[in-house]
Amino acid sequence: MISLEEARRHVLDRVARLGSTLVPLADAYGRVLADPVIATEQVPPFANTAMDGFAVRSLDTADAPVTLEVVATIAAGDPFEGVIGPGQAARIMTGAPMPTGADAVVMVERTRFDADRLTVDVEIAVRPGNHVRFAGEDVQVGDELFAPGTVLTAGHLGVLASVGVAAVSILRCPRVGVVSTGDELVDAQRPLAPGEIRDANRHTLLALVAAAGWEPVDLGIAADDPAVLRTVFAEAVDRCDVILSSGGVSMGAFDYVKVVLDEIGDMRWMQIAIKPAKPFAFGMIGDTPVFGLPGNPVSSMVSFELLARTAIEWMAGSDRTELPLLWARSEDSLGHGSDGKTHLLRVEGQVDDHGIWHVRRAGGQGSHQLTAMARANALAFSPDGQMIEPGDEVQILPLR
């Protein structure tokens, strides 16, 4: 058996970033930048007021209270072409361009405007720059706004729009194909014949792919037939950036997945010192990564979380290569005897008022017992031979 860390390193050393594509800004939310974005405009594009009030020469307010002549009213989007001279002011609205001659704004609450006489009483003295947003204060031409690898949020898109960016170069969203293998598998639409089971793995994996923000590709159920499997994998390589296959990775006499993938790909078949998800395969068909996940439904999901998710995230632009592990306080006995494996226990957890996770078993821990996995919101790592009692700390992987 090999360690989980060795298996993860093997996978991460072999996957590569996806290519880039240009998309409109409206389609870029949640995507990963492929290239840096350099500002070609400054923000703000001109000096403007941050407040409703009066644009003044700060020198004229030094002996406040003072009365100034109001020579203009300036609204946002309506520049004043004149000049504010000594003893003058302009009524100004938030966002409006600062008029020539004025160097400060007095907020309206500290003034009294006389509309009949077109004068304003200014109650306070202000310094130059008071309530003024200066041109280029936020962004200068030539600034690198965002680096490659940035996941674009609503805030990022707002900044890009503010400098006139209409489209961005992003890493392609991974197209992840999911296939279940096995003669015993059927879809949910018909009654079961003797010996048949319903295919749960494909549905869970497709859902995990979609929830991660990637593009799921349903490759269906493939029978234990070498010709069928060759066709399925050949078509998957043409359609997908990544292939997730469940079943056929152990040592059974009818595990034709191994036979076919060894023929058409460069695979490594592993036994990892974990339970569940001990059997695992990874390799490449050409440039397409193939993850061979176990057939048991819990094992398939655990294998995805521990080995596939981080690698696909890396392909899509993430720089994180470690599992996002946390420490929690156990409310159950989670330890086990020595069997050479780290056990991944399905647990339900909640965070207390101090930010500390508390976890307990989510139900049955068999690799076929998917109901507990559905209840769980974390996997607890129970090291080989280490007894974890109530109140002890345990390392967990929150499930997303």
C-alpha positions in Angstrom: 0.0 0.0 0.0 1.1 3.6 -0.5 0.3 6.7 1.5 -2.5 9.1 0.6 0.2 11.8 0.2 2.1 9.8 -2.3 -1.1 9.1 -4.4 -2.0 12.8 -4.3 1.6 13.9 -5.4 1.5 11.4 -8.2 -1.8 12.9 -9.6 -0.8 16.5 -9.1 2.6 16.1 -10.8 0.8 14.9 -14.0 -2.1 17.2 -14.5 -1.7 20.5 -16.4 -3.6 23.8 -16.7 -6.3 24.0 -19.2 -6.1 26.3 -22.2 -7.6 29.8 -22.2 -10.6 31.3 -23.9 -11.9 34.9 -24.3 -15.3 35.4 -22.8 -17.6 38.5 -22.3 -17.5 40.1 -18.9 -21.1 39.0 -18.3 -20.0 35.4 -18.5 -16.8 35.7 -16.5 -18.2 35.4 -12.9 -16.6 32.6 -11.0 -14.0 31.9 -13.7 -10.3 32.0 -13.4 -8.1 34.6 -15.1 -5.6 33.1 -17.6 -3.8 36.4 -18.2 -3.1 39.6 -16.2 -5.4 42.5 -16.7 -3.6 45.8 -17.2 -5.6 49.1 -16.8 -5.8 51.3 -19.9 -7.9 53.9 -18.1 -7.8 55.6 -14.7 -10.4 55.4 -12.1 -12.0 57.8 -11.3 -11.5 59.3 -14.8 -11.8 62.8 -13.4 -11.8 64.6 -10.0 -15.4 64.5 -8.6 -17.2 65.1 -5.4 -18.0 62.4 -2.8 -20.8 64.4 -1.3 -23.8 66.6 -2.2 -22.7 70.1 -1.2 -20.8 73.1 -2.5 -17.5 73.1 -4.4 -15.4 75.9 -3.0 -11.9 77.3 -2.9 -10.7 76.1 0.5 -8.9 79.4 1.1 -12.2 81.2 1.0 -13.5 79.2 4.0 -10.5 79.9 6.3 -12.5 82.5 8.3 -15.8 80.6 8.4 -18.6 81.2 8.8 -18.5 83.0 5.4 -21.0 83.8 2.6 -20.1 82.9 -0.9 -21.8 83.6 -4.3 -23.3 80.5 -6.0 -22.4 80.7 -9.7 -23.5 77.3 -10.9 -25.3 74.0 -10.1 -23.4 70.9 -11.3 -25.1 67.6 -11.6 -23.4 64.2 -12.2 -22.6 63.9 -15.9 -22.9 67.7 -16.5 -19.5 69.4 -16.3 -19.2 73.1 -15.5 -17.2 74.9 -18.2 -16.5 78.0 -16.1 -14.1 78.8 -13.3 -14.8 79.2 -9.6 -13.2 82.5 -8.6 -12.5 84.1 -5.2 -15.6 84.4 -3.1 -17.6 82.0 -5.3 -19.0 78.4 -5.0 -20.9 75.9 -7.1 -23.7 73.8 -5.9 -22.6 70.2 -6.7 -24.2 66.7 -6.6 -22.4 63.4 -5.6 -20.3 62.2 -8.5 -20.3 65.4 -10.4 -17.0 66.7 -11.9 -15.1 69.2 -9.7 -15.1 72.6 -11.4 -11.9 74.4 -12.3 -10.8 76.7 -9.5 -12.5 74.7 -6.7 -10.3 72.4 -4.5 -12.7 71.2 -1.8 -16.4 70.4 -1.1 -18.4 71.5 1.9 -21.1 68.9 2.6 -24.6 70.3 2.3 -25.4 69.7 6.0 -22.8 72.4 6.9 -24.3 75.1 4.7 -27.4 77.2 4.2 -28.4 78.0 0.6 -30.3 81.1 -0.3 -32.0 80.3 -3.6 -33.3 83.9 -4.0 -30.0 85.6 -3.5 -27.9 82.7 -5.0 -25.6 82.7 -2.0 -24.5 80.0 0.4 -23.5 80.4 4.1 -20.6 78.0 4.8 -20.4 77.2 8.5 -17.0 75.5 8.6 -13.5 75.9 7.2 -12.3 73.0 5.0 -8.9 71.9 3.8 -7.9 71.3 0.1 -9.2 67.9 -1.1 -12.1 67.8 1.4 -14.7 65.3 0.1 -12.9 65.2 -3.3 -12.3 61.9 -5.2 -9.2 62.6 -7.3 -8.6 61.3 -10.8 -6.7 58.0 -10.8 -7.1 57.7 -7.0 -8.3 54.1 -7.3 -6.6 52.9 -10.5 -3.8 54.3 -12.6 -3.2 53.6 -16.3 -0.7 50.7 -16.4 -1.7 49.2 -13.1 -1.9 45.4 -13.0 -5.5 45.0 -11.7 -5.6 41.2 -11.3 -3.0 38.5 -11.8 -3.5 35.1 -13.5 -5.2 32.6 -11.2 -7.6 35.2 -9.8 -11.1 33.8 -9.3 -13.4 36.5 -10.6 -16.0 37.7 -8.1 -18.7 40.4 -8.4 -16.2 42.9 -7.1 -13.6 42.0 -9.7 -16.1 42.3 -12.5 -17.1 45.7 -11.2 -13.5 46.9 -11.3 -13.0 45.5 -14.8 -16.2 47.2 -16.1 -15.0 50.5 -14.5 -11.9 50.5 -16.7 -13.7 49.6 -19.9 -12.9 45.9 -20.1 -15.5 44.1 -22.2 -14.0 40.6 -22.3 -11.3 38.7 -20.4 -9.1 35.7 -21.0 -10.0 32.9 -18.6 -9.0 29.3 -18.2 -11.5 27.0 -19.8 -14.0 25.4 -17.5 -13.2 21.7 -17.2 -15.5 19.4 -19.0 -15.6 16.4 -16.7 -17.0 13.1 -18.0 -18.5 10.6 -15.6 -19.0 6.9 -16.4 -20.1 4.1 -14.2 -18.9 0.6 -15.2 -20.4 -2.8 -14.4 -23.0 -5.3 -15.9 -24.9 -5.2 -12.6 -25.8 -1.5 -12.9 -29.1 -0.1 -14.1 -30.6 3.3 -14.2 -33.5 4.2 -11.9 -36.2 4.0 -14.5 -37.0 0.2 -14.5 -37.5 -2.5 -11.9 -34.5 -4.5 -10.7 -33.8 -8.0 -12.0 -32.0 -10.5 -9.7 -28.4 -9.4 -9.1 -28.9 -5.9 -10.4 -28.3 -2.7 -8.4 -29.2 0.9 -9.3 -26.4 3.2 -10.3 -25.8 5.8 -7.6 -22.2 6.7 -8.4 -22.8 8.5 -11.7 -25.5 10.8 -10.1 -23.4 11.7 -7.1 -20.3 12.4 -9.2 -22.1 14.4 -11.8 -23.6 16.5 -8.9 -20.2 17.0 -7.3 -18.8 18.2 -10.7 -21.7 20.6 -11.2 -21.5 21.9 -7.7 -17.7 22.7 -8.2 -18.7 24.9 -11.1 -17.4 22.6 -13.8 -19.2 21.2 -16.8 -20.5 17.7 -16.2 -20.7 15.2 -19.1 -22.8 12.2 -18.5 -21.1 9.2 -20.2 -23.7 6.7 -19.0 -23.2 3.1 -17.8 -20.6 1.0 -19.6 -21.0 -2.8 -19.5 -18.1 -5.1 -18.5 -17.2 -5.7 -22.2 -13.8 -4.6 -23.5 -15.2 -3.4 -26.9 -17.9 -1.3 -25.1 -15.3 0.2 -22.7 -12.9 1.0 -25.5 -15.6 2.9 -27.3 -16.8 4.7 -24.2 -13.3 5.9 -23.3 -12.3 6.8 -26.8 -15.5 9.0 -27.2 -14.9 10.5 -23.7 -11.4 11.6 -24.6 -12.9 13.5 -27.6 -15.5 15.2 -25.5 -13.9 15.8 -22.1 -10.9 17.4 -20.3 -11.1 14.9 -17.5 -12.7 11.4 -17.1 -14.1 10.0 -13.8 -14.7 6.3 -14.0 -16.2 4.4 -11.1 -15.8 0.6 -10.7 -13.4 -2.0 -12.1 -10.3 -0.7 -10.3 -9.8 -3.7 -7.9 -8.5 -7.2 -8.6 -11.7 -8.9 -9.7 -11.7 -11.4 -12.6 -14.1 -9.3 -14.6 -12.6 -5.9 -14.0 -12.1 -5.2 -17.7 -11.7 -1.5 -17.0 -8.1 -2.2 -16.0 -7.5 -4.3 -19.1 -8.8 -1.6 -21.5 -7.2 1.4 -19.7 -3.8 -0.4 -19.7 -4.2 -0.9 -23.5 -5.2 2.7 -24.4 -3.7 4.7 -21.6 -0.7 5.1 -19.3 -2.1 4.1 -15.9 -1.0 3.5 -12.4 -3.1 1.1 -10.3 -2.7 1.9 -6.6 -3.7 0.5 -3.2 -3.8 3.4 -0.8 -3.6 3.0 2.9 -7.0 4.5 3.6 -10.5 3.1 4.3 -12.8 3.5 2.4 -11.3 4.2 -1.1 -8.3 1.9 -0.9 -8.2 1.0 -4.7 -7.5 3.9 -7.0 -6.2 4.3 -10.5 -4.9 7.4 -12.3 -3.3 7.9 -15.6 -3.5 9.6 -19.0 -5.1 8.7 -22.3 -3.1 11.0 -24.5 -3.4 14.4 -22.7 -6.6 13.5 -20.8 -6.4 12.6 -17.1 -8.4 9.5 -16.1 -9.4 8.9 -12.5 -10.4 5.3 -11.8 -12.5 5.5 -8.7 -13.8 2.5 -6.6 -17.2 1.1 -7.3 -18.6 1.2 -3.8 -20.6 4.5 -3.6 -19.0 5.9 -0.5 -15.6 4.9 -1.7 -16.2 6.7 -5.0 -17.2 9.9 -3.3 -14.3 9.8 -0.8 -11.9 9.1 -3.6 -13.2 12.1 -5.5 -12.8 14.4 -2.5 -9.3 13.2 -1.6 -7.7 12.7 -5.0 -9.7 14.1 -7.9 -11.1 17.4 -6.7 -7.8 19.2 -5.9 -6.3 18.0 -9.2 -9.2 19.3 -11.3 -9.2 22.6 -9.4 -5.5 22.9 -10.3 -6.3 22.3 -13.9 -9.0 25.0 -13.7 -6.5 27.6 -12.2 -6.4 27.1 -8.4 -3.0 27.3 -6.8 -4.0 25.2 -3.8 -2.5 21.8 -3.7 -3.2 20.8 -0.1 -6.4 19.4 1.4 -8.3 22.2 3.4 -8.1 20.3 6.7 -9.4 21.7 10.0 -9.3 20.5 13.6 -12.5 19.5 15.4 -13.6 18.2 18.8 -15.0 14.7 18.6 -18.2 13.9 20.4 -18.0 10.2 19.7 -15.3 7.4 19.9 -13.8 7.5 16.4 -10.6 5.5 16.8 -10.0 2.0 15.4 -7.4 -0.8 15.9 -4.3 -1.1 13.8 -4.9 -2.3 10.2 -2.4 -0.2 8.4 -4.9 2.3 7.1 -6.2 5.8 8.0 -10.0 5.6 8.3 -12.1 8.3 6.8 -15.2 8.5 8.9 -18.4 10.2 7.8 -19.3 12.7 10.4 -21.9 15.5 11.1 -20.3 18.7 12.4 -21.3 22.1 13.6 -19.3 25.1 14.7 -19.9 26.5 18.2 -19.8 30.2 19.2 -16.0 30.1 19.5 -15.5 28.9 16.0 -14.7 25.3 17.1 -16.0 22.4 15.1 -17.8 19.5 17.0 -18.3 16.3 15.1 -20.1 13.0 15.6 -20.7 9.9 13.4 -23.3 10.5 10.7 -24.4 6.8 10.7 -23.2 3.5 9.4 -19.6 3.6 8.2 -19.6 0.8 5.6 -18.4 1.8 2.1 -21.8 0.8 0.7 -23.8 2.9 3.2 -24.4 6.1 1.2 -27.1 7.4 3.6 -24.5 8.3 6.2 -22.5 10.1 3.5 -25.6 12.1 2.6 -26.0 13.2 6.2 -22.3 14.0 6.6 -20.7 17.4 6.1 -17.2 16.3 6.9 -14.8 13.4 6.8 -12.8 12.7 10.0 -9.3 11.3 9.7 -8.8 8.5 12.2 -5.1 7.5 12.1 -4.1 3.9 12.1 -4.3 2.4 15.6 -5.1 5.7 17.3 -8.1 5.8 19.6 -10.0 9.1 19.4 -12.3 9.5 22.4 -15.1 12.0 23.1 -13.4 15.4 23.7 -10.3 14.6 21.7 -9.2 16.6 18.7 -9.6 15.0 15.3 -8.6 16.3 11.9 -11.5 16.8 9.4 -12.1 17.6 5.8 -15.2 19.7 5.4 -17.3 18.5 2.5 -18.4 21.0 -0.1 
